[in-house]
Amino acid sequence: MPKLVLKFQNSVLKEAAVGEREVSIGRSPDNGLVIDNPAVSHYHARVFNEEGRLMIEDFGSMNGTFVNGQRVKMVALKPGDSVEIGKHTILVADSRETGDPFFKGGVPRPAAPKINETVMLDTKERREFLQKVAAVGESAQPAPARVKVATLVVKNGKTNQKEYTLSDKLTVIGRSAMATVKLKAWFAPKVAAQINRREDNCYYIGAAEKVPTINGQPVIHPAKLSSGDIIEVAGIQLEFVYRD
């Protein structure tokens, strides 16, 4: 049967097989895969088998569930897919064991729907999970089909990626191991600046070891970011944008 491998950076934290019973994912300790991070909802998502397909469903979480980099609410998974929740990654492992829903009688199952196709199911397990979500006060409605996602695009400077999705409440720019935007320059500060997502879901950048600028203006006090703003700090240039 297929299994889910929960990872943080290069460390494997836990593995969970998906058989007849679904695997719930979230911050609460009664989930099958527990992710202890404030950016993760108590009951964030679940993975389950339905008619020979492995499915993942997000339960309207604030920070979303991403499959291969695209935000989803409910889609089919296949071996090799990467699920991103907060800063954690869940890999879908391939398996050819007897009874594997991906292979029936040695013949691959029909192709899964494309990532942007939504499959709406109504099962007993889904209804029970929705009741759990509602009990902890989180939205029990599926996430909207199109959600704007805050993103930092590297325009200039040495960083470990070209783009960063701002999925956490706190985004650190610096050389620290815990930084989201990791600076590669040898003398870069451990924490050059910080971006916070506030309760109104707006993003504010503030100084740390360096004073950043927005569109050429120094940021002395935390300043709200708007789509298209150009941030410069510690030798790098970033564009803040909202992506659909």
C-alpha positions in Angstrom: 0.0 0.0 0.0 1.2 3.6 -0.5 2.7 5.5 2.3 3.3 9.1 3.3 6.8 10.3 4.3 6.7 13.4 6.5 10.0 15.4 6.1 11.4 18.7 7.4 14.3 19.9 5.2 16.4 16.7 4.9 15.1 14.9 8.0 12.4 12.2 7.9 10.1 12.7 10.8 7.5 10.0 10.4 6.0 7.6 7.9 2.3 6.6 7.6 0.7 3.9 5.4 -2.6 4.7 3.7 -4.8 1.6 3.7 -8.5 1.4 4.3 -8.3 4.0 7.0 -7.5 7.6 6.1 -4.5 9.5 7.4 -5.4 12.9 8.9 -2.8 15.7 9.0 -2.6 18.6 11.4 -1.3 20.1 14.6 -3.6 18.2 17.0 -1.9 15.2 18.6 -4.7 12.8 17.4 -3.8 13.2 13.7 -2.1 10.4 11.9 0.7 12.8 10.8 1.3 15.5 13.4 3.0 18.7 12.3 3.8 20.8 15.4 3.9 24.2 13.8 1.7 27.3 14.4 1.2 27.8 10.7 -0.6 24.4 10.5 -4.3 24.0 11.4 -5.4 21.7 14.1 -7.1 19.5 11.4 -5.4 20.7 8.2 -6.0 18.0 5.6 -6.5 14.2 5.1 -5.3 11.5 2.7 -7.6 8.6 1.9 -8.4 6.0 -0.7 -11.5 6.3 -2.8 -12.4 3.9 -5.6 -8.8 3.0 -6.3 -7.4 6.5 -6.1 -5.4 8.1 -3.4 -6.9 11.5 -2.6 -5.9 14.5 -0.5 -8.4 17.0 0.8 -7.6 20.4 2.5 -10.2 21.5 5.0 -10.2 25.3 4.4 -6.9 25.8 6.2 -5.6 29.4 6.4 -2.2 28.6 5.0 -3.3 26.0 2.5 -2.1 22.7 1.2 0.1 22.6 -1.9 0.7 19.6 -4.2 3.8 20.0 -6.5 3.8 23.7 -5.7 0.1 24.4 -6.5 -2.5 25.1 -3.9 -5.3 22.6 -3.9 -8.5 21.7 -2.0 -9.1 18.1 -3.2 -7.1 16.2 -5.8 -5.8 12.7 -6.6 -2.2 11.9 -5.7 0.3 9.6 -7.4 3.6 8.2 -6.4 6.4 10.8 -6.4 4.0 13.7 -5.6 5.2 16.3 -3.1 2.7 17.8 -0.6 3.8 21.0 1.1 2.1 22.0 4.4 3.8 25.0 6.1 7.5 24.3 6.0 7.1 20.5 6.0 7.0 18.2 3.0 5.0 15.0 2.6 6.3 12.6 -0.1 4.0 10.0 -1.6 6.0 6.8 -1.8 5.6 4.3 -4.6 4.7 0.8 -3.7 4.0 -2.4 -5.8 2.7 -4.6 -2.9 -0.3 -6.8 -3.4 -3.5 -4.8 -3.1 -1.8 -1.5 -3.9 -4.5 0.8 -5.2 -2.0 2.2 -7.7 -1.6 -1.2 -9.4 -4.4 -3.7 -9.9 -3.3 -7.1 -11.2 0.0 -5.6 -12.4 -1.8 -3.0 -14.5 -1.5 0.7 -13.6 -4.7 2.3 -12.6 -6.3 5.0 -14.9 -4.6 8.4 -15.0 -5.5 10.6 -12.1 -7.2 13.9 -12.8 -5.0 16.9 -13.5 -3.9 19.0 -10.5 -6.5 21.7 -11.1 -9.4 19.3 -11.4 -11.6 19.2 -8.3 -13.1 15.9 -7.2 -15.9 16.4 -4.6 -16.7 13.3 -2.5 -19.1 12.8 0.3 -18.1 9.9 2.6 -18.7 9.1 6.2 -15.0 9.7 7.0 -15.2 13.1 5.4 -18.3 14.1 7.4 -16.7 13.0 10.6 -13.5 14.9 9.8 -15.5 18.1 9.1 -17.1 17.8 12.5 -13.7 17.7 14.1 -12.6 20.8 12.1 -15.8 22.6 13.2 -15.2 21.6 16.8 -11.9 23.4 17.0 -13.4 26.6 15.5 -11.8 26.4 12.1 -13.6 26.8 8.7 -15.3 23.7 7.5 -15.7 25.1 4.0 -13.4 24.0 1.2 -10.8 26.6 0.2 -11.8 28.8 -2.8 -10.8 27.5 -6.2 -8.5 30.5 -6.7 -6.5 31.9 -3.8 -4.0 34.6 -4.0 -0.7 33.5 -2.5 1.9 35.9 -1.3 5.3 35.3 -2.9 8.8 36.8 -2.9 10.6 36.7 -6.2 14.4 37.2 -6.1 15.4 39.9 -8.6 19.0 40.2 -7.6 21.5 38.7 -5.1 22.5 35.3 -3.8 19.8 33.2 -2.2 19.1 29.4 -2.1 15.9 29.8 -4.2 14.5 32.0 -6.9 11.0 32.3 -5.4 9.5 31.9 -1.9 5.9 31.3 -1.0 5.0 33.0 2.3 3.1 30.2 4.0 4.0 31.0 7.6 3.1 33.9 9.9 6.8 34.7 10.2 9.3 34.9 7.2 12.9 35.4 8.2 15.5 36.8 5.7 19.0 36.0 6.6 21.8 33.4 6.9 20.2 31.6 9.9 19.4 27.9 9.5 15.8 28.8 10.4 15.5 31.5 7.8 13.0 31.2 5.0 14.9 33.3 2.6 18.5 32.0 3.0 21.2 34.4 2.1 24.3 32.9 0.5 26.8 35.7 0.9 29.6 34.9 3.3 29.2 37.9 5.6 25.4 38.1 5.4 23.6 38.7 8.7 21.8 35.8 10.4 18.6 37.8 10.5 18.6 40.7 8.1 14.9 41.4 8.2 11.5 39.8 9.0 8.1 39.7 7.3 5.0 39.1 9.5 1.6 38.1 8.4 -1.0 39.8 10.7 -4.5 38.8 11.6 -5.9 40.8 8.6 -3.7 38.6 6.3 -1.6 41.5 5.3 2.2 41.3 5.3 4.5 43.8 7.1 8.3 44.0 6.8 10.5 45.2 9.6 14.2 45.7 10.3 16.4 43.3 12.2 20.2 43.5 11.8 19.7 45.5 8.6 17.3 48.3 7.6 15.4 47.2 4.5 14.0 49.6 1.9 10.7 49.4 0.0 10.8 51.0 -3.4 13.9 52.9 -2.3 12.5 54.2 1.0 14.1 53.0 4.3 11.8 51.0 6.6 12.3 52.2 10.2 9.0 50.9 11.5 7.1 47.8 10.2 5.6 48.7 6.8 2.7 47.1 4.9 3.7 45.4 1.7 1.7 45.7 -1.5 1.9 43.6 -4.7 4.7 44.9 -6.9 6.8 46.4 -4.0 10.6 46.0 -4.4 12.4 45.1 -1.2 16.2 45.6 -0.9 18.1 44.3 2.2 21.6 42.8 2.8 22.6 42.9 -0.8 19.5 41.2 -2.3 16.5 42.6 -4.2 13.1 40.9 -3.8 9.7 41.6 -5.4 6.6 41.0 -3.3 3.7 39.8 -5.4 0.4 37.9 -5.0 0.0 34.9 -7.2 -3.3 33.2 -8.1 
